[in-house]
Amino acid sequence: MVRPSHGPRKKTRQILSKSPRSRGLSPITHEFQEFEVGEKVNIYLDPSIHHGMPAVRFHGKTGTVMGMQGKAFVLAVKDGDKTKTVLATPEHLRKVN
């Protein structure tokens, strides 16, 4: 009998899939995005880049940049009634319009 996976990417077949025309690596310019402390950013996971990817539960959420930790940004994200700290590299972040 098959046992289900309990890994960090379980139940992500639809969330972490790209359309056929956008397959492959993302543009390198996504890696060089800069964000200021206090700026609002959206978390959109890029499935082609595994390094620096936050947990799937934060996909589509909005957070506030608290600072930097190496190449990653430290974000404060509201998750239910708690504020959680999330580390994410710039490839997985977009500025809020």
WOZI-V940131 format. One record per pair of residues at least 12 apart in sequence whose ideal C-beta (glycine too) atoms are under 10 Angstrom apart, sorted by the first residue. I is the first residue (numbers start at 1). J is the second residue. D is the distance in whole Angstrom. If there is no record, write none. Layout:
BEGIN
I;J;D / I;J;D
END
This chain:
BEGIN
8;50;10 / 8;53;9 / 8;55;7 / 8;56;7 / 9;45;10 / 9;47;9 / 9;50;9 / 9;53;9 / 9;55;10 / 9;56;7 / 10;56;8 / 11;56;8 / 12;45;9 / 12;47;8 / 12;56;5 / 12;59;9 / 15;45;7 / 15;47;8 / 15;56;6 / 15;59;6 / 15;60;9 / 16;45;6 / 16;46;9 / 16;47;4 / 16;48;9 / 16;50;10 / 16;53;9 / 16;56;7 / 16;59;8 / 17;47;7 / 18;46;9 / 18;47;6 / 18;48;7 / 22;48;9 / 23;47;10 / 23;48;8 / 24;48;7 / 25;46;9 / 25;48;5 / 25;49;7 / 25;91;10 / 26;46;5 / 26;47;10 / 26;48;6 / 26;49;7 / 26;91;6 / 26;92;10 / 27;91;10 / 28;91;9 / 29;90;10 / 29;91;10 / 30;46;7 / 30;49;8 / 30;89;9 / 30;90;7 / 30;91;5 / 30;92;9 / 30;93;9 / 30;94;9 / 31;49;8 / 31;52;10 / 31;71;8 / 31;89;7 / 31;90;6 / 31;91;6 / 32;90;7 / 32;91;10 / 33;73;9 / 33;89;10 / 33;90;4 / 33;91;8 / 33;93;7 / 33;94;8 / 33;95;8 / 34;68;10 / 34;73;10 / 34;90;8 / 34;95;10 / 35;64;10 / 35;65;5 / 35;68;9 / 35;73;6 / 35;75;9 / 35;90;7 / 35;93;7 / 35;94;10 / 35;95;7 / 36;65;7 / 37;64;9 / 37;65;6 / 37;66;7 / 37;67;6 / 37;68;9 / 37;73;9 / 37;74;9 / 38;64;6 / 38;65;7 / 38;66;8 / 38;67;10 / 39;63;10 / 39;64;7 / 39;65;5 / 39;73;9 / 39;93;10 / 39;95;7 / 39;96;8 / 40;62;6 / 40;63;7 / 40;64;6 / 40;65;8 / 40;75;10 / 40;95;8 / 40;96;4 / 40;97;10 / 41;61;10 / 41;62;7 / 41;63;6 / 41;64;8 / 41;65;6 / 41;73;8 / 41;75;7 / 41;77;10 / 41;88;8 / 41;90;9 / 41;92;9 / 41;93;5 / 41;94;6 / 41;95;6 / 41;96;6 / 42;59;10 / 42;60;7 / 42;61;8 / 42;62;5 / 42;63;8 / 42;92;10 / 42;93;7 / 42;94;5 / 42;95;8 / 42;96;6 / 42;97;9 / 43;55;10 / 43;57;10 / 43;58;5 / 43;59;6 / 43;60;7 / 43;61;5 / 43;62;7 / 43;63;6 / 43;75;7 / 43;77;7 / 43;86;7 / 43;88;6 / 43;92;6 / 43;93;6 / 43;94;8 / 44;58;10 / 44;59;7 / 44;60;7 / 44;61;10 / 44;88;10 / 44;91;9 / 44;92;7 / 44;93;7 / 44;94;6 / 45;58;8 / 45;59;5 / 45;60;9 / 45;88;9 / 45;91;9 / 45;92;5 / 45;93;10 / 46;89;9 / 46;91;5 / 46;92;6 / 46;93;10 / 47;92;10 / 48;91;9 / 49;89;8 / 49;91;5 / 49;92;7 / 51;71;9 / 51;72;9 / 51;89;7 / 51;91;8 / 51;92;10 / 52;70;9 / 52;71;7 / 52;72;5 / 52;73;9 / 52;87;7 / 52;88;6 / 52;89;3 / 52;90;8 / 52;91;7 / 52;92;7 / 52;93;10 / 53;87;10 / 53;88;7 / 53;89;8 / 53;91;8 / 53;92;6 / 54;72;9 / 54;75;8 / 54;77;9 / 54;84;10 / 54;86;5 / 54;87;7 / 54;88;5 / 54;89;9 / 54;92;6 / 54;93;9 / 55;79;10 / 55;84;9 / 55;86;8 / 55;88;10 / 57;77;10 / 57;79;7 / 57;84;9 / 57;86;10 / 58;75;8 / 58;77;6 / 58;79;7 / 58;84;8 / 58;86;6 / 58;88;8 / 58;92;9 / 59;92;9 / 61;75;9 / 61;77;5 / 61;78;8 / 61;79;7 / 61;84;10 / 61;86;8 / 62;75;9 / 62;77;7 / 62;78;8 / 62;94;10 / 62;96;6 / 63;75;4 / 63;76;6 / 63;77;4 / 63;78;8 / 63;79;10 / 63;83;9 / 63;84;9 / 63;85;9 / 63;86;6 / 63;88;8 / 63;93;9 / 63;96;10 / 64;76;5 / 64;77;8 / 64;78;9 / 64;83;9 / 64;96;10 / 65;88;10 / 65;93;9 / 66;85;7 / 66;86;10 / 68;87;10 / 69;85;10 / 69;87;6 / 70;87;9 / 70;89;9 / 71;89;6 / 71;90;8 / 72;86;9 / 72;87;5 / 72;88;6 / 72;89;5 / 72;90;8 / 72;92;9 / 72;93;10 / 73;86;9 / 73;87;7 / 73;88;6 / 73;89;7 / 73;90;7 / 73;92;9 / 73;93;7 / 74;86;8 / 74;87;6 / 74;88;9 / 75;87;8 / 75;88;6 / 75;93;8
END
